[in-house]
Amino acid sequence: MIQMKVLTKLAVPAIAALAMSGAPANAETIAVRAGSVIVDANSEPTGPATILIEDGKVVAIFEGASESVVDREIDLSDKTVLPGLIDLHTHLSGDPSGEFWRAATNPPEWYTLIAAKNARITALAGFTTVRDLGSRTDQVTQSLRRATESGVVAGPRIVTSARTIAIVGGHGDTNGFNKHVNDAIGSDFSCTGPIECSEKVRTASKYGADLIKITATGGVLSQQGRGLEAHFTDEEMKSIVDTAETLGLKVAAHAHGARGIEAAARAGVHTIEHGTYIDEAAARAMNANGTTLVPTLMAFEGIKKNLGKGFYTPVVEDKIRAVATFAGTIVERAIEYDVKVAFGTDAGVFPHGENAGEFALMKAGGMSDRQALASATTVAAEILGLETEIGRIAAGYSADIIAVDGNPLTDVTVLEDVDFVMVRGRVIE
């Protein structure tokens, strides 16, 4: 309650400042009447409060009901209102499938339509920002990023790596077809050697990537079966990271094997995705380089459900069984080794919209409700470099808010059932 009183005192000056800032005269002013507000994961729920929103941004938060003149009121007086959630690992242009051959039959336009569908589903699940780490075809997520920003398509804020950089024939490149088909539909983002890998980073930047994604180790769902350890050489990964830094881009590294995790962290990648076999040595390298783990526990749950059903090829089933034993203890080991953990699910491997199932799995691994909520709000916002724009409800922040029954600080699984979503001041219907 003390925090709300401070915000109330700042409310009038904040409104005056906005009026003098040149905000459009016709900008819609919205008052959200909340039963309670959690302004960020480190704060306690308030009592009844009003969130004032103008031109897609939060202007102020008042205790109780504000008497301000507004264009529209939204009644959430029986709900807990909190910042929109952030998923740091999604694939909007894909749905779960073991039919790898569809890569040779589906046109690019199909993946664009799938991505638009999944953007809306993801937003309705309470995720107002996502990091998309690898699309099926060129320009899909860059175009979707623009469409959701402008309101042409309903969906979350999108930060995208666009394509994934892989070694030739490795996870992220095209495998499983004969040579002629592989050559025809293969990724033009595979590379060999530091110079060529550096060029792929520059190409990704040229075509609008917000960050770089690499497959630092083998992967589970690709048709190559040569293990889950390091793919790139140390020199190649260092070249990728150094080139990205010169362009102001961070690097996310898909990595399962412990030595591959360690090598990627030494190279300076910003996040490790999955981290299946993380051990003490890998964790030391991550902590020494400020690398965060994005464990994607829902992905492991999703693929295990399809084992033995003919959903996947035999080579993929073998890899799923190999990782299944370790997947349930990833967060537990990260906590033991004091590794920073952020929220990400790998949605697309399992159905989009089920992203919030990750919270229960994080709790099972030893995270508190508050830590789990922070991982998908303030911590995730920091990973994206957007900590002054999203991840909390405060004056000047984007109006990315959701509403639920109950208190996620004492039971984070209530976030599996979101009743209201607003992205950039727009209600997602």
Secondary structure, DSSP 8 states (H G I E B T S, - for coil): -HHHHHHHHHHHHHHHHHHHTT--TT--EEEEEEEEE--STTS---SSEEEEEETTEEEEEEES------SEEEEEEEEEEEE-EEEEEE-TT----S-GGGGGT--HHHHHHHHHHHHHHHHHTTEEEEEE---SSTTHHHHHHHHHHHTSS---EEEE--SEEEETTSTTS--SS-HHHHHHH--TTEE-SHHHHHHHHHHHHHTT-SSEEEE-B--SSSS--S-SSB-S-HHHHHHHHHHHHHTT--EEEEE-SHHHHHHHHHHT-SEEEE-TT--HHHHHHHHHHT-EEE--HHHHHHHHTTTTTTSS-HHHHHHHHHHHHHHTTHHHHHHHTT--B-----BTSS-TT-TTHHHHHHHHTT--HHHHHHHTTHHHHHHHT-TTTSSS--TTSB--EEEESS-TTT-GGGGGS--EEEETTEE--
